[in-house]
Amino acid sequence: MGRPDRRSIFSCVRTGVAALGLTVFGSAGVAYGQDVVITTSGDRLVGEIKRVEKDVLTLETAYSDTDFKIEWEDVAAIESKRQFLVETFDGRRLSGSLSPDPDKKPIVQIGGTSVPLAEVSVVQPFERTFWSRWDTALDFGYSMTRTNSAKQLSLGTNTSYRDERYVDVIFANVFRSSQENAPETERWDLGNDFRRLLGNRWYVNTTQDFLNSQEQGLDLRTTIGGGGGRYALRSASQHLALGGGLAWTNEKYTDQALPSKDSAEAYLGTEFMTEKLKITDLITRFTYYPSLTISDRYRLAYRFDLDFNLPGDWYLRFGLFDNYDSRPPEGFSSNDYGWSNSFGFKF
């Protein structure tokens, strides 16, 4: 067998490089060529739909370093073979691939169901894997005042899961404050609200809340409950929920001389969330816990968070919290409240 000449070797190398190039660019074409967006002006954009929220479609393409931002009212049709979760302004949740309706425009078909584009509130990729359906936000705040050596530290996280029928929110907050000639104040809370949606408005839920508060002498308050509620209004970008149920509470105190306390409670709560303010997001929760086993005892829990959206997924948060107990242990405060400023990131 003869030795291959130099021209044959170079020819093989060129062929290999060409094949590699076709593979790389072909792969890129597949990665970015799976979704199609057609605008009202007739432009056809090919790329990857990242999301639709706040009346803006975000499209990633191979031919631009930055994502395209397209006003939702300027979109005439969208198409993708990938799976998406679509929410409408009237609270419907649909999942499936996206395809235009050939006879009616502007209408999108999600898994065979036709929906006018004007009724679509949110579109987000809906991967089949469980862990890809979670969204998380982390924030951190610190402030110091020289005059009285006041220092304040806050940490917070919020993780949410949602699909067609289930919504789960897990949150945690740590707050610490100190100043000269005053005792330190420290508190943390951890909570979970799991909801099973029943149609577009009703839901059943379970709740778990854990609170540590030096101000109220609580080493740990554990509250576990279950009930249901209804959305007075609901879309992916805004909702108002009203609910109630029954709960069991156990309280252990920082003063070891105080025995732990158990209480059966009812609870009534409301929650309002809106992302329709363009540059800010707002969520506020209020819950009333009347005791069923301790006479004249009730509790109130309130939370207010206002996020100012920054470029990318960054945000600034201003938050307020308040926990009130009508019958706290002797020597401790009935009210535990505070505020924080923090800087965070959503992913």
C-alpha positions as CSV (number, residue, x, y, z in Angstrom):
1,M,0.0,0.0,0.0
2,G,1.5,3.3,-1.1
3,R,2.1,6.3,1.1
4,P,-0.5,9.1,0.6
5,D,0.8,12.2,-1.1
6,R,0.6,15.7,0.5
7,R,-2.3,16.8,-1.7
8,S,-4.5,13.9,-0.5
9,I,-3.7,14.7,3.1
10,F,-4.6,18.4,2.6
11,S,-7.8,17.4,0.8
12,C,-8.8,15.2,3.7
13,V,-8.1,18.0,6.2
14,R,-10.2,20.5,4.2
15,T,-13.0,18.0,4.0
16,G,-12.9,17.4,7.7
17,V,-12.8,21.1,8.5
18,A,-15.8,21.7,6.2
19,A,-17.7,18.9,7.8
20,L,-16.9,20.3,11.3
21,G,-18.0,23.7,10.2
22,L,-21.3,22.4,8.8
23,T,-21.8,20.5,12.1
24,V,-21.2,23.5,14.3
25,F,-23.3,26.0,12.3
26,G,-25.9,23.4,11.7
27,S,-26.1,22.8,15.4
28,A,-26.4,26.6,16.0
29,G,-29.1,26.7,13.4
30,V,-31.0,24.0,15.2
31,A,-30.5,25.7,18.6
32,Y,-31.7,29.1,17.4
33,G,-34.0,28.1,14.5
34,Q,-36.6,26.3,16.5
35,D,-39.0,29.2,17.2
36,V,-40.5,31.7,14.7
37,V,-41.9,35.1,15.4
38,I,-43.8,37.1,12.8
39,T,-44.4,40.8,13.5
40,T,-47.4,42.9,12.3
41,S,-45.0,44.6,9.8
42,G,-44.3,41.3,8.2
43,D,-40.8,40.7,9.6
44,R,-40.0,37.0,10.2
45,L,-37.6,36.4,13.1
46,V,-36.0,33.0,13.9
47,G,-34.5,32.3,17.3
48,E,-35.4,31.0,20.7
49,I,-38.4,32.5,22.6
50,K,-37.2,33.1,26.2
51,R,-40.4,34.4,27.6
52,V,-43.4,36.7,27.2
53,E,-44.2,38.9,30.2
54,K,-45.3,42.5,30.8
55,D,-46.4,42.7,27.2
56,V,-42.9,42.1,25.8
57,L,-41.6,39.1,23.9
58,T,-37.9,38.3,24.5
59,L,-36.2,36.5,21.6
60,E,-32.6,35.2,21.6
61,T,-31.0,34.8,18.2
62,A,-27.7,33.6,16.8
63,Y,-27.1,36.8,14.8
64,S,-27.2,39.2,17.7
65,D,-25.3,39.6,20.9
66,T,-28.3,41.0,22.7
67,D,-31.9,39.7,23.0
68,F,-34.6,41.2,20.8
69,K,-37.4,42.9,22.8
70,I,-40.7,43.0,20.8
71,E,-43.8,44.7,22.1
72,W,-46.5,42.0,22.3
73,E,-49.0,44.2,20.3
74,D,-46.5,44.1,17.4
75,V,-46.6,40.2,17.2
76,A,-48.8,38.7,14.6
77,A,-47.9,35.0,15.0
78,I,-45.6,32.7,16.9
79,E,-44.6,29.1,16.2
80,S,-42.5,26.6,18.1
81,K,-42.3,22.8,18.5
82,R,-41.0,23.2,22.1
83,Q,-43.3,22.9,25.1
84,F,-44.6,26.2,26.7
85,L,-46.8,27.1,29.6
86,V,-49.2,29.8,28.5
87,E,-51.4,31.9,30.9
88,T,-54.2,34.1,29.9
89,F,-55.6,37.2,31.5
90,D,-58.7,35.3,32.6
91,G,-56.6,32.8,34.5
92,R,-56.5,29.8,32.1
93,R,-53.2,27.8,32.1
94,L,-52.4,25.8,28.9
95,S,-49.3,23.9,27.9
96,G,-48.0,22.5,24.6
97,S,-46.3,23.5,21.4
98,L,-47.2,26.8,19.7
99,S,-48.6,27.1,16.2
100,P,-50.5,29.8,14.3
101,D,-54.0,29.4,13.2
102,P,-54.0,29.4,9.4
103,D,-57.5,30.8,9.1
104,K,-57.6,33.3,12.0
105,K,-55.0,35.9,12.9
106,P,-53.6,36.9,15.3
107,I,-54.4,33.6,17.2
108,V,-52.0,31.0,18.6
109,Q,-52.8,27.4,19.1
110,I,-51.4,25.8,22.3
111,G,-51.7,22.0,22.2
112,G,-54.7,22.3,19.9
113,T,-56.5,25.1,21.8
114,S,-56.9,28.4,20.0
115,V,-56.3,31.6,22.0
116,P,-56.2,35.2,20.7
117,L,-52.8,36.8,21.2
118,A,-54.5,39.7,22.9
119,E,-55.6,37.4,25.7
120,V,-52.2,36.0,26.4
121,S,-50.5,37.3,29.6
122,V,-47.4,35.1,29.9
123,V,-45.5,32.6,27.8
124,Q,-42.6,30.7,29.2
125,P,-40.7,27.6,28.2
126,F,-42.2,24.5,29.9
127,E,-39.5,21.9,30.1
128,R,-40.5,18.4,30.9
129,T,-38.0,18.0,33.8
130,F,-39.3,18.8,37.3
131,W,-36.4,21.0,38.4
132,S,-36.5,23.3,35.3
133,R,-39.9,24.7,36.5
134,W,-38.5,26.5,39.5
135,D,-37.8,30.2,39.7
136,T,-35.6,31.7,42.5
137,A,-34.8,35.2,43.8
138,L,-32.0,36.0,46.3
139,D,-31.5,39.4,47.9
140,F,-29.1,40.9,50.5
141,G,-29.2,44.2,52.4
142,Y,-26.9,46.0,54.8
143,S,-27.0,49.5,56.3
144,M,-25.0,51.3,59.0
145,T,-25.6,54.7,60.7
146,R,-22.5,56.3,62.3
147,T,-24.3,58.5,64.9
148,N,-25.6,55.6,67.1
149,S,-23.6,52.7,65.5
150,A,-26.8,51.2,64.2
151,K,-26.4,48.3,61.9
152,Q,-29.0,46.3,60.0
153,L,-28.6,43.1,58.0
154,S,-31.2,41.3,55.9
155,L,-31.2,38.2,53.7
156,G,-34.0,36.8,51.7
157,T,-34.9,34.2,49.2
158,N,-38.1,33.3,47.4
159,T,-38.5,30.1,45.3
160,S,-41.6,29.3,43.2
161,Y,-42.8,26.3,41.2
162,R,-45.7,26.3,38.8
163,D,-47.3,24.1,36.2
164,E,-50.8,23.7,34.8
165,R,-52.3,22.7,38.1
166,Y,-49.9,23.3,41.0
167,V,-48.3,26.4,42.5
168,D,-45.7,26.2,45.3
169,V,-43.9,29.1,46.9
170,I,-41.1,28.7,49.5
171,F,-39.7,31.8,51.2
172,A,-37.1,32.5,53.9
173,N,-36.0,35.8,55.5
174,V,-33.3,36.7,58.1
175,F,-33.3,40.1,59.8
176,R,-30.8,41.4,62.3
177,S,-30.5,44.8,63.8
178,S,-28.2,46.3,66.5
179,Q,-27.3,49.7,67.8
180,E,-25.4,51.4,70.6
181,N,-27.0,51.1,74.1
182,A,-29.8,48.8,72.9
183,P,-30.1,45.1,72.7
184,E,-29.7,43.3,69.4
185,T,-32.8,42.2,67.5
186,E,-32.8,39.1,65.5
187,R,-35.5,37.2,63.7
188,W,-35.9,34.6,60.9
189,D,-38.8,33.0,59.2
190,L,-39.4,30.2,56.8
191,G,-42.6,29.4,55.0
192,N,-44.2,27.3,52.3
193,D,-47.6,27.7,50.6
194,F,-48.6,24.8,48.3
195,R,-51.7,25.2,46.1
196,R,-53.6,22.7,43.9
197,L,-55.6,24.7,41.4
198,L,-59.3,23.8,40.8
199,G,-60.3,25.4,37.5
200,N,-59.4,29.0,36.9
201,R,-60.4,30.5,40.3
202,W,-60.5,28.0,43.2
203,Y,-57.7,26.2,45.0
204,V,-56.9,24.0,48.0
205,N,-53.7,24.6,49.9
206,T,-51.4,23.6,52.7
207,T,-49.2,26.0,54.6
208,Q,-46.2,25.6,56.9
209,D,-44.6,28.6,58.7
210,F,-41.6,28.7,61.1
211,L,-40.7,31.9,63.0
212,N,-37.9,32.8,65.4
213,S,-38.2,36.3,67.1
214,Q,-36.2,37.6,70.0
215,E,-38.6,40.6,70.2
216,Q,-41.5,38.3,71.1
217,G,-39.4,35.8,73.0
218,L,-40.0,33.0,70.4
219,D,-37.3,30.4,70.1
220,L,-39.5,28.7,67.4
221,R,-43.2,29.1,66.4
222,T,-44.4,26.3,64.2
223,T,-47.7,26.7,62.3
224,I,-49.1,24.0,60.0
225,G,-52.4,24.4,58.3
226,G,-54.6,23.6,55.4
227,G,-57.6,25.1,53.7
228,G,-58.6,26.7,50.4
229,G,-59.4,29.9,48.7
230,R,-60.5,31.7,45.6
231,Y,-58.8,34.2,43.2
232,A,-61.0,37.3,43.0
233,L,-58.8,38.2,40.0
234,R,-56.1,36.2,38.5
235,S,-53.6,36.3,35.6
236,A,-49.9,35.4,35.4
237,S,-49.0,39.1,36.0
238,Q,-51.5,39.9,38.7
239,H,-53.7,38.2,41.2
240,L,-55.8,38.8,44.3
241,A,-56.5,35.8,46.4
242,L,-58.8,35.3,49.5
243,G,-58.5,32.1,51.6
244,G,-58.9,30.5,54.9
245,G,-58.6,27.2,56.8
246,L,-57.5,25.6,60.1
247,A,-54.0,25.5,61.6
248,W,-52.1,24.0,64.5
249,T,-49.5,26.1,66.3
250,N,-46.7,25.1,68.7
251,E,-44.6,27.8,70.4
252,K,-41.3,27.3,72.2
253,Y,-39.8,30.3,74.1
254,T,-36.3,31.6,74.6
255,D,-37.1,31.7,78.4
256,Q,-36.6,28.1,79.4
257,A,-38.9,28.7,82.4
258,L,-41.9,29.1,80.1
259,P,-43.6,25.9,79.0
260,S,-44.2,25.4,75.3
261,K,-47.7,26.2,74.1
262,D,-50.1,24.5,71.7
263,S,-53.0,26.2,70.0
264,A,-55.7,25.3,67.4
265,E,-56.4,28.2,65.2
266,A,-58.4,29.3,62.2
267,Y,-56.9,31.6,59.6
268,L,-58.2,34.1,57.1
269,G,-55.8,35.6,54.6
270,T,-55.5,37.7,51.5
271,E,-52.6,38.1,49.0
272,F,-52.2,40.6,46.3
273,M,-49.5,40.5,43.6
274,T,-49.0,42.7,40.5
275,E,-46.3,42.9,37.9
276,K,-48.3,45.3,35.7
277,L,-46.4,48.4,37.0
278,K,-43.6,48.0,34.4
279,I,-40.7,49.0,36.5
280,T,-41.8,47.6,39.8
281,D,-43.3,44.4,41.2
282,L,-45.5,44.4,44.3
283,I,-46.6,41.6,46.6
284,T,-48.4,41.9,49.9
285,R,-49.9,39.3,52.3
286,F,-52.1,39.7,55.4
287,T,-53.2,36.8,57.6
288,Y,-55.4,36.8,60.7
289,Y,-55.2,33.8,63.2
290,P,-57.9,33.7,65.8
291,S,-57.2,31.0,68.4
292,L,-59.9,28.3,68.9
293,T,-58.4,27.0,72.2
294,I,-57.0,30.1,74.0
295,S,-59.5,32.7,75.0
296,D,-59.2,36.2,73.6
297,R,-56.0,35.3,71.7
298,Y,-55.3,36.2,68.1
299,R,-52.4,36.8,65.8
300,L,-51.7,39.0,62.8
301,A,-49.0,38.5,60.1
302,Y,-48.3,41.1,57.4
303,R,-45.7,41.3,54.7
304,F,-45.1,44.0,52.0
305,D,-42.4,43.7,49.3
306,L,-41.9,46.3,46.5
307,D,-39.2,45.4,43.9
308,F,-37.7,48.0,41.5
309,N,-36.6,46.1,38.4
310,L,-33.1,46.9,37.1
311,P,-31.5,45.9,33.8
312,G,-31.1,42.1,33.4
313,D,-32.6,40.1,36.3
314,W,-31.4,42.4,39.1
315,Y,-33.7,44.3,41.4
316,L,-33.9,46.6,44.5
317,R,-36.4,45.6,47.2
318,F,-38.1,47.6,49.9
319,G,-39.8,45.4,52.4
320,L,-42.0,45.7,55.5
321,F,-43.0,43.0,58.0
322,D,-45.2,42.9,61.1
323,N,-46.2,40.1,63.5
324,Y,-48.7,40.9,66.2
325,D,-49.7,38.7,69.2
326,S,-52.6,39.8,71.4
327,R,-51.3,37.6,74.3
328,P,-47.5,37.4,74.2
329,P,-45.4,36.0,77.1
330,E,-45.1,38.4,80.0
331,G,-42.2,40.8,79.6
332,F,-42.1,40.5,75.8
333,S,-43.5,42.7,73.1
334,S,-46.8,42.1,71.4
335,N,-45.6,43.6,68.1
336,D,-42.5,42.6,66.1
337,Y,-42.1,44.8,63.0
338,G,-39.3,46.1,60.8
339,W,-38.3,47.2,57.3
340,S,-35.3,46.5,55.0
341,N,-33.7,47.6,51.8
342,S,-31.9,45.0,49.7
343,F,-30.4,44.2,46.4
344,G,-31.2,41.0,44.6
345,F,-31.1,38.7,41.5
346,K,-33.7,36.5,39.9
347,F,-32.9,33.3,38.1
